[in-house]
Amino acid sequence: MDYWVGFDVGKRFHWLCMLDGDGAVLLSKRVDATEEHLEVACSEIAALGDVEERVIGVDVLGGPATLLETILLERGERVRYQRTPTRRR
């Protein structure tokens, strides 16, 4: 089964949402931006099964997402980013 996981990154906390392959919400919750809370959230993601069955999206690169990115990548997760196009004048 495929899963879709997304993080809406904030300074003090992130919002985590996990969907199954049919788009049903499996989990939607606030995750404090601390190593302890992020590790717990990443363990919940890992409980979905094989890393090849899921993709994780993060809406921010660097800055407040750095700790989250580090934990996800150390766990071998496939992380994707939404690139915002640069506005041309």
PDB file of N, CA, C and O in Angstrom:
ATOM      1  N   MET A   1       0.850  -1.186   0.000  1.00  0.00           N
ATOM      2  CA  MET A   1       0.000   0.000   0.000  1.00  0.00           C
ATOM      3  C   MET A   1       0.888   1.239   0.000  1.00  0.00           C
ATOM      4  O   MET A   1       1.951   1.247   0.621  1.00  0.00           O
ATOM      5  N   ASP A   2       0.455   2.272  -0.689  1.00  0.00           N
ATOM      6  CA  ASP A   2       1.178   3.537  -0.701  1.00  0.00           C
ATOM      7  C   ASP A   2       0.624   4.479   0.355  1.00  0.00           C
ATOM      8  O   ASP A   2      -0.569   4.477   0.658  1.00  0.00           O
ATOM      9  N   TYR A   3       1.520   5.281   0.903  1.00  0.00           N
ATOM     10  CA  TYR A   3       1.144   6.286   1.892  1.00  0.00           C
ATOM     11  C   TYR A   3       1.744   7.621   1.493  1.00  0.00           C
ATOM     12  O   TYR A   3       2.813   7.679   0.886  1.00  0.00           O
ATOM     13  N   TRP A   4       1.056   8.673   1.835  1.00  0.00           N
ATOM     14  CA  TRP A   4       1.509  10.035   1.584  1.00  0.00           C
ATOM     15  C   TRP A   4       1.581  10.743   2.923  1.00  0.00           C
ATOM     16  O   TRP A   4       0.604  10.773   3.672  1.00  0.00           O
ATOM     17  N   VAL A   5       2.733  11.309   3.222  1.00  0.00           N
ATOM     18  CA  VAL A   5       2.962  11.964   4.502  1.00  0.00           C
ATOM     19  C   VAL A   5       3.419  13.385   4.215  1.00  0.00           C
ATOM     20  O   VAL A   5       4.271  13.607   3.354  1.00  0.00           O
ATOM     21  N   GLY A   6       2.857  14.341   4.931  1.00  0.00           N
ATOM     22  CA  GLY A   6       3.248  15.729   4.720  1.00  0.00           C
ATOM     23  C   GLY A   6       3.468  16.464   6.019  1.00  0.00           C
ATOM     24  O   GLY A   6       2.777  16.226   7.010  1.00  0.00           O
ATOM     25  N   PHE A   7       4.435  17.359   6.008  1.00  0.00           N
ATOM     26  CA  PHE A   7       4.702  18.235   7.139  1.00  0.00           C
ATOM     27  C   PHE A   7       4.525  19.677   6.706  1.00  0.00           C
ATOM     28  O   PHE A   7       5.122  20.120   5.724  1.00  0.00           O
ATOM     29  N   ASP A   8       3.709  20.400   7.437  1.00  0.00           N
ATOM     30  CA  ASP A   8       3.594  21.849   7.294  1.00  0.00           C
ATOM     31  C   ASP A   8       4.498  22.409   8.386  1.00  0.00           C
ATOM     32  O   ASP A   8       4.169  22.333   9.570  1.00  0.00           O
ATOM     33  N   VAL A   9       5.627  22.966   7.991  1.00  0.00           N
ATOM     34  CA  VAL A   9       6.681  23.352   8.929  1.00  0.00           C
ATOM     35  C   VAL A   9       6.427  24.733   9.512  1.00  0.00           C
ATOM     36  O   VAL A   9       6.090  25.679   8.800  1.00  0.00           O
ATOM     37  N   GLY A  10       6.598  24.821  10.829  1.00  0.00           N
ATOM     38  CA  GLY A  10       6.520  26.092  11.537  1.00  0.00           C
ATOM     39  C   GLY A  10       7.734  26.242  12.440  1.00  0.00           C
ATOM     40  O   GLY A  10       8.555  25.332  12.547  1.00  0.00           O
ATOM     41  N   LYS A  11       7.841  27.385  13.082  1.00  0.00           N
ATOM     42  CA  LYS A  11       9.002  27.618  13.949  1.00  0.00           C
ATOM     43  C   LYS A  11       8.942  26.802  15.227  1.00  0.00           C
ATOM     44  O   LYS A  11       9.935  26.181  15.605  1.00  0.00           O
ATOM     45  N   ARG A  12       7.809  26.790  15.896  1.00  0.00           N
ATOM     46  CA  ARG A  12       7.690  26.104  17.191  1.00  0.00           C
ATOM     47  C   ARG A  12       7.081  24.717  17.075  1.00  0.00           C
ATOM     48  O   ARG A  12       7.337  23.844  17.905  1.00  0.00           O
ATOM     49  N   PHE A  13       6.280  24.520  16.048  1.00  0.00           N
ATOM     50  CA  PHE A  13       5.675  23.201  15.828  1.00  0.00           C
ATOM     51  C   PHE A  13       5.407  23.012  14.345  1.00  0.00           C
ATOM     52  O   PHE A  13       5.363  23.970  13.573  1.00  0.00           O
ATOM     53  N   HIS A  14       5.228  21.746  13.964  1.00  0.00           N
ATOM     54  CA  HIS A  14       4.892  21.375  12.595  1.00  0.00           C
ATOM     55  C   HIS A  14       3.534  20.664  12.638  1.00  0.00           C
ATOM     56  O   HIS A  14       3.120  20.165  13.685  1.00  0.00           O
ATOM     57  N   TRP A  15       2.857  20.623  11.509  1.00  0.00           N
ATOM     58  CA  TRP A  15       1.623  19.849  11.419  1.00  0.00           C
ATOM     59  C   TRP A  15       1.899  18.647  10.528  1.00  0.00           C
ATOM     60  O   TRP A  15       2.387  18.789   9.407  1.00  0.00           O
ATOM     61  N   LEU A  16       1.584  17.475  11.034  1.00  0.00           N
ATOM     62  CA  LEU A  16       1.817  16.218  10.332  1.00  0.00           C
ATOM     63  C   LEU A  16       0.485  15.655   9.857  1.00  0.00           C
ATOM     64  O   LEU A  16      -0.485  15.600  10.613  1.00  0.00           O
ATOM     65  N   CYS A  17       0.450  15.237   8.594  1.00  0.00           N
ATOM     66  CA  CYS A  17      -0.737  14.582   8.057  1.00  0.00           C
ATOM     67  C   CYS A  17      -0.284  13.347   7.292  1.00  0.00           C
ATOM     68  O   CYS A  17       0.643  13.407   6.485  1.00  0.00           O
ATOM     69  N   MET A  18      -0.949  12.227   7.555  1.00  0.00           N
ATOM     70  CA  MET A  18      -0.640  10.972   6.862  1.00  0.00           C
ATOM     71  C   MET A  18      -1.909  10.470   6.171  1.00  0.00           C
ATOM     72  O   MET A  18      -2.972  10.381   6.786  1.00  0.00           O
ATOM     73  N   LEU A  19      -1.778  10.145   4.886  1.00  0.00           N
ATOM     74  CA  LEU A  19      -2.894   9.644   4.086  1.00  0.00           C
ATOM     75  C   LEU A  19      -2.566   8.269   3.541  1.00  0.00           C
ATOM     76  O   LEU A  19      -1.403   7.954   3.286  1.00  0.00           O
ATOM     77  N   ASP A  20      -3.594   7.448   3.363  1.00  0.00           N
ATOM     78  CA  ASP A  20      -3.357   6.175   2.696  1.00  0.00           C
ATOM     79  C   ASP A  20      -3.473   6.379   1.191  1.00  0.00           C
ATOM     80  O   ASP A  20      -3.730   7.494   0.736  1.00  0.00           O
ATOM     81  N   GLY A  21      -3.291   5.335   0.430  1.00  0.00           N
ATOM     82  CA  GLY A  21      -3.307   5.433  -1.022  1.00  0.00           C
ATOM     83  C   GLY A  21      -4.622   5.890  -1.610  1.00  0.00           C
ATOM     84  O   GLY A  21      -4.662   6.361  -2.747  1.00  0.00           O
ATOM     85  N   ASP A  22      -5.709   5.760  -0.850  1.00  0.00           N
ATOM     86  CA  ASP A  22      -7.023   6.213  -1.297  1.00  0.00           C
ATOM     87  C   ASP A  22      -7.320   7.645  -0.870  1.00  0.00           C
ATOM     88  O   ASP A  22      -8.381   8.183  -1.189  1.00  0.00           O
ATOM     89  N   GLY A  23      -6.388   8.262  -0.149  1.00  0.00           N
ATOM     90  CA  GLY A  23      -6.581   9.641   0.304  1.00  0.00           C
ATOM     91  C   GLY A  23      -7.275   9.772   1.651  1.00  0.00           C
ATOM     92  O   GLY A  23      -7.595  10.884   2.073  1.00  0.00           O
ATOM     93  N   ALA A  24      -7.511   8.661   2.331  1.00  0.00           N
ATOM     94  CA  ALA A  24      -8.133   8.714   3.657  1.00  0.00           C
ATOM     95  C   ALA A  24      -7.091   9.180   4.679  1.00  0.00           C
ATOM     96  O   ALA A  24      -5.944   8.732   4.665  1.00  0.00           O
ATOM     97  N   VAL A  25      -7.508  10.076   5.555  1.00  0.00           N
ATOM     98  CA  VAL A  25      -6.610  10.605   6.578  1.00  0.00           C
ATOM     99  C   VAL A  25      -6.393   9.551   7.662  1.00  0.00           C
ATOM    100  O   VAL A  25      -7.344   9.102   8.303  1.00  0.00           O
ATOM    101  N   LEU A  26      -5.150   9.168   7.858  1.00  0.00           N
ATOM    102  CA  LEU A  26      -4.791   8.214   8.909  1.00  0.00           C
ATOM    103  C   LEU A  26      -4.402   8.937  10.193  1.00  0.00           C
ATOM    104  O   LEU A  26      -4.638   8.440  11.295  1.00  0.00           O
ATOM    105  N   LEU A  27      -3.800  10.122  10.037  1.00  0.00           N
ATOM    106  CA  LEU A  27      -3.332  10.884  11.192  1.00  0.00           C
ATOM    107  C   LEU A  27      -3.181  12.338  10.785  1.00  0.00           C
ATOM    108  O   LEU A  27      -2.695  12.642   9.695  1.00  0.00           O
ATOM    109  N   SER A  28      -3.594  13.219  11.653  1.00  0.00           N
ATOM    110  CA  SER A  28      -3.411  14.652  11.452  1.00  0.00           C
ATOM    111  C   SER A  28      -3.199  15.249  12.825  1.00  0.00           C
ATOM    112  O   SER A  28      -4.109  15.254  13.654  1.00  0.00           O
ATOM    113  N   LYS A  29      -1.972  15.764  13.074  1.00  0.00           N
ATOM    114  CA  LYS A  29      -1.705  16.249  14.420  1.00  0.00           C
ATOM    115  C   LYS A  29      -0.547  17.240  14.458  1.00  0.00           C
ATOM    116  O   LYS A  29       0.285  17.299  13.551  1.00  0.00           O
ATOM    117  N   ARG A  30      -0.524  18.001  15.519  1.00  0.00           N
ATOM    118  CA  ARG A  30       0.555  18.940  15.803  1.00  0.00           C
ATOM    119  C   ARG A  30       1.741  18.158  16.377  1.00  0.00           C
ATOM    120  O   ARG A  30       1.576  17.248  17.189  1.00  0.00           O
ATOM    121  N   VAL A  31       2.944  18.543  15.928  1.00  0.00           N
ATOM    122  CA  VAL A  31       4.169  17.929  16.435  1.00  0.00           C
ATOM    123  C   VAL A  31       5.106  19.060  16.834  1.00  0.00           C
ATOM    124  O   VAL A  31       5.544  19.838  15.986  1.00  0.00           O
ATOM    125  N   ASP A  32       5.414  19.150  18.126  1.00  0.00           N
ATOM    126  CA  ASP A  32       6.353  20.169  18.573  1.00  0.00           C
ATOM    127  C   ASP A  32       7.688  19.981  17.884  1.00  0.00           C
ATOM    128  O   ASP A  32       8.119  18.851  17.651  1.00  0.00           O
ATOM    129  N   ALA A  33       8.343  21.078  17.557  1.00  0.00           N
ATOM    130  CA  ALA A  33       9.596  21.043  16.796  1.00  0.00           C
ATOM    131  C   ALA A  33      10.794  20.785  17.700  1.00  0.00           C
ATOM    132  O   ALA A  33      11.778  21.524  17.679  1.00  0.00           O
ATOM    133  N   THR A  34      10.693  19.723  18.495  1.00  0.00           N
ATOM    134  CA  THR A  34      11.799  19.297  19.352  1.00  0.00           C
ATOM    135  C   THR A  34      12.255  17.920  18.879  1.00  0.00           C
ATOM    136  O   THR A  34      11.488  17.178  18.266  1.00  0.00           O
ATOM    137  N   GLU A  35      13.486  17.595  19.164  1.00  0.00           N
ATOM    138  CA  GLU A  35      14.004  16.302  18.724  1.00  0.00           C
ATOM    139  C   GLU A  35      13.154  15.155  19.265  1.00  0.00           C
ATOM    140  O   GLU A  35      12.848  14.211  18.537  1.00  0.00           O
ATOM    141  N   GLU A  36      12.779  15.233  20.520  1.00  0.00           N
ATOM    142  CA  GLU A  36      11.984  14.169  21.140  1.00  0.00           C
ATOM    143  C   GLU A  36      10.649  13.968  20.413  1.00  0.00           C
ATOM    144  O   GLU A  36      10.296  12.838  20.074  1.00  0.00           O
ATOM    145  N   HIS A  37       9.923  15.034  20.177  1.00  0.00           N
ATOM    146  CA  HIS A  37       8.615  14.917  19.527  1.00  0.00           C
ATOM    147  C   HIS A  37       8.741  14.524  18.052  1.00  0.00           C
ATOM    148  O   HIS A  37       7.914  13.772  17.536  1.00  0.00           O
ATOM    149  N   LEU A  38       9.762  15.026  17.384  1.00  0.00           N
ATOM    150  CA  LEU A  38       9.963  14.654  15.982  1.00  0.00           C
ATOM    151  C   LEU A  38      10.343  13.177  15.846  1.00  0.00           C
ATOM    152  O   LEU A  38       9.914  12.511  14.903  1.00  0.00           O
ATOM    153  N   GLU A  39      11.135  12.671  16.771  1.00  0.00           N
ATOM    154  CA  GLU A  39      11.483  11.242  16.757  1.00  0.00           C
ATOM    155  C   GLU A  39      10.239  10.382  16.938  1.00  0.00           C
ATOM    156  O   GLU A  39      10.095   9.358  16.270  1.00  0.00           O
ATOM    157  N   VAL A  40       9.335  10.786  17.838  1.00  0.00           N
ATOM    158  CA  VAL A  40       8.087  10.039  18.046  1.00  0.00           C
ATOM    159  C   VAL A  40       7.257  10.044  16.765  1.00  0.00           C
ATOM    160  O   VAL A  40       6.737   9.007  16.352  1.00  0.00           O
ATOM    161  N   ALA A  41       7.133  11.218  16.137  1.00  0.00           N
ATOM    162  CA  ALA A  41       6.362  11.323  14.898  1.00  0.00           C
ATOM    163  C   ALA A  41       6.985  10.459  13.801  1.00  0.00           C
ATOM    164  O   ALA A  41       6.267   9.794  13.055  1.00  0.00           O
ATOM    165  N   CYS A  42       8.301  10.467  13.702  1.00  0.00           N
ATOM    166  CA  CYS A  42       8.977   9.660  12.684  1.00  0.00           C
ATOM    167  C   CYS A  42       8.817   8.165  12.957  1.00  0.00           C
ATOM    168  O   CYS A  42       8.789   7.366  12.021  1.00  0.00           O
ATOM    169  N   SER A  43       8.712   7.788  14.208  1.00  0.00           N
ATOM    170  CA  SER A  43       8.439   6.385  14.549  1.00  0.00           C
ATOM    171  C   SER A  43       7.027   6.001  14.120  1.00  0.00           C
ATOM    172  O   SER A  43       6.799   4.876  13.676  1.00  0.00           O
ATOM    173  N   GLU A  44       6.080   6.926  14.248  1.00  0.00           N
ATOM    174  CA  GLU A  44       4.707   6.669  13.783  1.00  0.00           C
ATOM    175  C   GLU A  44       4.693   6.496  12.265  1.00  0.00           C
ATOM    176  O   GLU A  44       3.978   5.644  11.738  1.00  0.00           O
ATOM    177  N   ILE A  45       5.472   7.295  11.579  1.00  0.00           N
ATOM    178  CA  ILE A  45       5.574   7.170  10.126  1.00  0.00           C
ATOM    179  C   ILE A  45       6.193   5.823   9.766  1.00  0.00           C
ATOM    180  O   ILE A  45       5.701   5.135   8.872  1.00  0.00           O
ATOM    181  N   ALA A  46       7.259   5.446  10.451  1.00  0.00           N
ATOM    182  CA  ALA A  46       7.934   4.175  10.178  1.00  0.00           C
ATOM    183  C   ALA A  46       7.013   2.983  10.415  1.00  0.00           C
ATOM    184  O   ALA A  46       7.170   1.940   9.780  1.00  0.00           O
ATOM    185  N   ALA A  47       6.060   3.132  11.320  1.00  0.00           N
ATOM    186  CA  ALA A  47       5.127   2.042  11.616  1.00  0.00           C
ATOM    187  C   ALA A  47       4.201   1.739  10.437  1.00  0.00           C
ATOM    188  O   ALA A  47       3.529   0.707  10.432  1.00  0.00           O
ATOM    189  N   LEU A  48       4.157   2.624   9.437  1.00  0.00           N
ATOM    190  CA  LEU A  48       3.330   2.376   8.264  1.00  0.00           C
ATOM    191  C   LEU A  48       3.860   1.213   7.437  1.00  0.00           C
ATOM    192  O   LEU A  48       3.118   0.616   6.657  1.00  0.00           O
ATOM    193  N   GLY A  49       5.125   0.891   7.602  1.00  0.00           N
ATOM    194  CA  GLY A  49       5.702  -0.217   6.849  1.00  0.00           C
ATOM    195  C   GLY A  49       6.962   0.197   6.127  1.00  0.00           C
ATOM    196  O   GLY A  49       7.684   1.097   6.557  1.00  0.00           O
ATOM    197  N   ASP A  50       7.209  -0.476   5.025  1.00  0.00           N
ATOM    198  CA  ASP A  50       8.431  -0.295   4.243  1.00  0.00           C
ATOM    199  C   ASP A  50       8.557   1.135   3.718  1.00  0.00           C
ATOM    200  O   ASP A  50       7.579   1.721   3.254  1.00  0.00           O
ATOM    201  N   VAL A  51       9.760   1.687   3.795  1.00  0.00           N
ATOM    202  CA  VAL A  51      10.029   3.056   3.365  1.00  0.00           C
ATOM    203  C   VAL A  51       9.696   3.256   1.880  1.00  0.00           C
ATOM    204  O   VAL A  51       9.396   4.375   1.464  1.00  0.00           O
ATOM    205  N   GLU A  52       9.744   2.209   1.097  1.00  0.00           N
ATOM    206  CA  GLU A  52       9.432   2.309  -0.333  1.00  0.00           C
ATOM    207  C   GLU A  52       7.939   2.504  -0.588  1.00  0.00           C
ATOM    208  O   GLU A  52       7.538   2.806  -1.712  1.00  0.00           O
ATOM    209  N   GLU A  53       7.120   2.335   0.441  1.00  0.00           N
ATOM    210  CA  GLU A  53       5.672   2.479   0.290  1.00  0.00           C
ATOM    211  C   GLU A  53       5.175   3.873   0.639  1.00  0.00           C
ATOM    212  O   GLU A  53       3.968   4.109   0.669  1.00  0.00           O
ATOM    213  N   ARG A  54       6.083   4.791   0.903  1.00  0.00           N
ATOM    214  CA  ARG A  54       5.625   6.123   1.299  1.00  0.00           C
ATOM    215  C   ARG A  54       6.557   7.206   0.776  1.00  0.00           C
ATOM    216  O   ARG A  54       7.738   6.974   0.516  1.00  0.00           O
ATOM    217  N   VAL A  55       5.991   8.382   0.633  1.00  0.00           N
ATOM    218  CA  VAL A  55       6.731   9.579   0.262  1.00  0.00           C
ATOM    219  C   VAL A  55       6.377  10.642   1.284  1.00  0.00           C
ATOM    220  O   VAL A  55       5.220  10.785   1.678  1.00  0.00           O
ATOM    221  N   ILE A  56       7.392  11.389   1.709  1.00  0.00           N
ATOM    222  CA  ILE A  56       7.178  12.434   2.701  1.00  0.00           C
ATOM    223  C   ILE A  56       7.442  13.782   2.054  1.00  0.00           C
ATOM    224  O   ILE A  56       8.506  14.008   1.480  1.00  0.00           O
ATOM    225  N   GLY A  57       6.474  14.666   2.150  1.00  0.00           N
ATOM    226  CA  GLY A  57       6.604  16.016   1.621  1.00  0.00           C
ATOM    227  C   GLY A  57       6.822  17.002   2.758  1.00  0.00           C
ATOM    228  O   GLY A  57       6.190  16.912   3.811  1.00  0.00           O
ATOM    229  N   VAL A  58       7.722  17.939   2.525  1.00  0.00           N
ATOM    230  CA  VAL A  58       8.015  19.000   3.495  1.00  0.00           C
ATOM    231  C   VAL A  58       7.903  20.316   2.735  1.00  0.00           C
ATOM    232  O   VAL A  58       8.457  20.451   1.643  1.00  0.00           O
ATOM    233  N   ASP A  59       7.186  21.290   3.306  1.00  0.00           N
ATOM    234  CA  ASP A  59       6.920  22.521   2.570  1.00  0.00           C
ATOM    235  C   ASP A  59       8.011  23.586   2.692  1.00  0.00           C
ATOM    236  O   ASP A  59       7.934  24.621   2.031  1.00  0.00           O
ATOM    237  N   VAL A  60       9.016  23.350   3.521  1.00  0.00           N
ATOM    238  CA  VAL A  60      10.098  24.318   3.722  1.00  0.00           C
ATOM    239  C   VAL A  60      11.420  23.570   3.677  1.00  0.00           C
ATOM    240  O   VAL A  60      11.527  22.453   4.183  1.00  0.00           O
ATOM    241  N   LEU A  61      12.408  24.178   3.082  1.00  0.00           N
ATOM    242  CA  LEU A  61      13.751  23.607   3.015  1.00  0.00           C
ATOM    243  C   LEU A  61      14.661  24.441   3.902  1.00  0.00           C
ATOM    244  O   LEU A  61      14.748  25.657   3.732  1.00  0.00           O
ATOM    245  N   GLY A  62      15.342  23.796   4.853  1.00  0.00           N
ATOM    246  CA  GLY A  62      16.258  24.502   5.750  1.00  0.00           C
ATOM    247  C   GLY A  62      15.522  25.276   6.835  1.00  0.00           C
ATOM    248  O   GLY A  62      14.331  25.067   7.064  1.00  0.00           O
ATOM    249  N   GLY A  63      16.238  26.162   7.493  1.00  0.00           N
ATOM    250  CA  GLY A  63      15.649  26.988   8.551  1.00  0.00           C
ATOM    251  C   GLY A  63      14.958  26.153   9.602  1.00  0.00           C
ATOM    252  O   GLY A  63      15.575  25.266  10.193  1.00  0.00           O
ATOM    253  N   PRO A  64      13.664  26.425   9.848  1.00  0.00           N
ATOM    254  CA  PRO A  64      12.944  25.698  10.894  1.00  0.00           C
ATOM    255  C   PRO A  64      12.715  24.221  10.580  1.00  0.00           C
ATOM    256  O   PRO A  64      12.289  23.463  11.452  1.00  0.00           O
ATOM    257  N   ALA A  65      12.992  23.810   9.352  1.00  0.00           N
ATOM    258  CA  ALA A  65      12.805  22.407   8.975  1.00  0.00           C
ATOM    259  C   ALA A  65      14.079  21.584   9.102  1.00  0.00           C
ATOM    260  O   ALA A  65      14.052  20.374   8.875  1.00  0.00           O
ATOM    261  N   THR A  66      15.185  22.208   9.458  1.00  0.00           N
ATOM    262  CA  THR A  66      16.479  21.520   9.448  1.00  0.00           C
ATOM    263  C   THR A  66      16.503  20.285  10.339  1.00  0.00           C
ATOM    264  O   THR A  66      16.955  19.227   9.900  1.00  0.00           O
ATOM    265  N   LEU A  67      16.032  20.389  11.571  1.00  0.00           N
ATOM    266  CA  LEU A  67      16.034  19.237  12.477  1.00  0.00           C
ATOM    267  C   LEU A  67      15.137  18.133  11.930  1.00  0.00           C
ATOM    268  O   LEU A  67      15.520  16.963  11.934  1.00  0.00           O
ATOM    269  N   LEU A  68      13.960  18.493  11.466  1.00  0.00           N
ATOM    270  CA  LEU A  68      13.040  17.511  10.878  1.00  0.00           C
ATOM    271  C   LEU A  68      13.685  16.809   9.692  1.00  0.00           C
ATOM    272  O   LEU A  68      13.656  15.581   9.609  1.00  0.00           O
ATOM    273  N   GLU A  69      14.264  17.573   8.774  1.00  0.00           N
ATOM    274  CA  GLU A  69      14.920  16.993   7.605  1.00  0.00           C
ATOM    275  C   GLU A  69      16.024  16.027   8.019  1.00  0.00           C
ATOM    276  O   GLU A  69      16.142  14.934   7.467  1.00  0.00           O
ATOM    277  N   THR A  70      16.820  16.431   8.980  1.00  0.00           N
ATOM    278  CA  THR A  70      17.929  15.593   9.446  1.00  0.00           C
ATOM    279  C   THR A  70      17.429  14.260   9.978  1.00  0.00           C
ATOM    280  O   THR A  70      17.965  13.207   9.635  1.00  0.00           O
ATOM    281  N   ILE A  71      16.405  14.309  10.813  1.00  0.00           N
ATOM    282  CA  ILE A  71      15.864  13.078  11.394  1.00  0.00           C
ATOM    283  C   ILE A  71      15.282  12.180  10.305  1.00  0.00           C
ATOM    284  O   ILE A  71      15.527  10.974  10.299  1.00  0.00           O
ATOM    285  N   LEU A  72      14.516  12.762   9.386  1.00  0.00           N
ATOM    286  CA  LEU A  72      13.922  11.960   8.313  1.00  0.00           C
ATOM    287  C   LEU A  72      14.990  11.313   7.439  1.00  0.00           C
ATOM    288  O   LEU A  72      14.912  10.125   7.126  1.00  0.00           O
ATOM    289  N   LEU A  73      15.980  12.096   7.052  1.00  0.00           N
ATOM    290  CA  LEU A  73      17.022  11.567   6.172  1.00  0.00           C
ATOM    291  C   LEU A  73      17.892  10.531   6.876  1.00  0.00           C
ATOM    292  O   LEU A  73      18.313   9.556   6.253  1.00  0.00           O
ATOM    293  N   GLU A  74      18.166  10.726   8.161  1.00  0.00           N
ATOM    294  CA  GLU A  74      18.930   9.721   8.911  1.00  0.00           C
ATOM    295  C   GLU A  74      18.182   8.400   8.992  1.00  0.00           C
ATOM    296  O   GLU A  74      18.794   7.338   9.100  1.00  0.00           O
ATOM    297  N   ARG A  75      16.862   8.467   8.940  1.00  0.00           N
ATOM    298  CA  ARG A  75      16.038   7.255   8.992  1.00  0.00           C
ATOM    299  C   ARG A  75      15.849   6.630   7.602  1.00  0.00           C
ATOM    300  O   ARG A  75      15.191   5.599   7.468  1.00  0.00           O
ATOM    301  N   GLY A  76      16.424   7.254   6.580  1.00  0.00           N
ATOM    302  CA  GLY A  76      16.325   6.707   5.234  1.00  0.00           C
ATOM    303  C   GLY A  76      15.025   7.015   4.516  1.00  0.00           C
ATOM    304  O   GLY A  76      14.697   6.360   3.527  1.00  0.00           O
ATOM    305  N   GLU A  77      14.278   7.999   4.996  1.00  0.00           N
ATOM    306  CA  GLU A  77      12.995   8.347   4.371  1.00  0.00           C
ATOM    307  C   GLU A  77      13.219   9.055   3.035  1.00  0.00           C
ATOM    308  O   GLU A  77      14.239   9.712   2.825  1.00  0.00           O
ATOM    309  N   ARG A  78      12.243   8.906   2.138  1.00  0.00           N
ATOM    310  CA  ARG A  78      12.253   9.613   0.853  1.00  0.00           C
ATOM    311  C   ARG A  78      11.537  10.938   1.063  1.00  0.00           C
ATOM    312  O   ARG A  78      10.315  10.974   1.210  1.00  0.00           O
ATOM    313  N   VAL A  79      12.288  12.011   1.075  1.00  0.00           N
ATOM    314  CA  VAL A  79      11.733  13.334   1.365  1.00  0.00           C
ATOM    315  C   VAL A  79      11.676  14.144   0.079  1.00  0.00           C
ATOM    316  O   VAL A  79      12.633  14.177  -0.696  1.00  0.00           O
ATOM    317  N   ARG A  80      10.545  14.794  -0.134  1.00  0.00           N
ATOM    318  CA  ARG A  80      10.341  15.653  -1.299  1.00  0.00           C
ATOM    319  C   ARG A  80       9.980  17.060  -0.815  1.00  0.00           C
ATOM    320  O   ARG A  80       9.431  17.235   0.273  1.00  0.00           O
ATOM    321  N   TYR A  81      10.294  18.041  -1.632  1.00  0.00           N
ATOM    322  CA  TYR A  81      10.031  19.434  -1.286  1.00  0.00           C
ATOM    323  C   TYR A  81       9.175  20.075  -2.362  1.00  0.00           C
ATOM    324  O   TYR A  81       9.276  19.739  -3.541  1.00  0.00           O
ATOM    325  N   GLN A  82       8.338  20.998  -1.939  1.00  0.00           N
ATOM    326  CA  GLN A  82       7.560  21.790  -2.880  1.00  0.00           C
ATOM    327  C   GLN A  82       8.385  23.019  -3.228  1.00  0.00           C
ATOM    328  O   GLN A  82       8.609  23.888  -2.386  1.00  0.00           O
ATOM    329  N   ARG A  83       8.823  23.082  -4.440  1.00  0.00           N
ATOM    330  CA  ARG A  83       9.613  24.233  -4.863  1.00  0.00           C
ATOM    331  C   ARG A  83       8.683  25.321  -5.338  1.00  0.00           C
ATOM    332  O   ARG A  83       7.867  25.098  -6.232  1.00  0.00           O
ATOM    333  N   THR A  84       8.794  26.491  -4.753  1.00  0.00           N
ATOM    334  CA  THR A  84       7.984  27.624  -5.153  1.00  0.00           C
ATOM    335  C   THR A  84       8.693  28.342  -6.291  1.00  0.00           C
ATOM    336  O   THR A  84       9.859  28.712  -6.153  1.00  0.00           O
ATOM    337  N   PRO A  85       8.013  28.545  -7.410  1.00  0.00           N
ATOM    338  CA  PRO A  85       8.656  29.212  -8.532  1.00  0.00           C
ATOM    339  C   PRO A  85       9.061  30.640  -8.173  1.00  0.00           C
ATOM    340  O   PRO A  85       8.370  31.320  -7.414  1.00  0.00           O
ATOM    341  N   THR A  86      10.172  31.077  -8.717  1.00  0.00           N
ATOM    342  CA  THR A  86      10.636  32.436  -8.495  1.00  0.00           C
ATOM    343  C   THR A  86       9.842  33.371  -9.389  1.00  0.00           C
ATOM    344  O   THR A  86       9.648  33.114 -10.577  1.00  0.00           O
ATOM    345  N   ARG A  87       9.401  34.434  -8.805  1.00  0.00           N
ATOM    346  CA  ARG A  87       8.606  35.406  -9.557  1.00  0.00           C
ATOM    347  C   ARG A  87       9.547  36.287 -10.390  1.00  0.00           C
ATOM    348  O   ARG A  87      10.518  36.846  -9.881  1.00  0.00           O
ATOM    349  N   ARG A  88       9.234  36.389 -11.660  1.00  0.00           N
ATOM    350  CA  ARG A  88      10.037  37.233 -12.553  1.00  0.00           C
ATOM    351  C   ARG A  88       9.330  38.568 -12.728  1.00  0.00           C
ATOM    352  O   ARG A  88       8.102  38.649 -12.755  1.00  0.00           O
ATOM    353  N   ARG A  89      10.129  39.594 -12.846  1.00  0.00           N
ATOM    354  CA  ARG A  89       9.557  40.939 -13.035  1.00  0.00           C
ATOM    355  C   ARG A  89       9.631  41.352 -14.468  1.00  0.00           C
ATOM    356  O   ARG A  89       9.199  42.451 -14.817  1.00  0.00           O
TER     357      ARG A  89
END
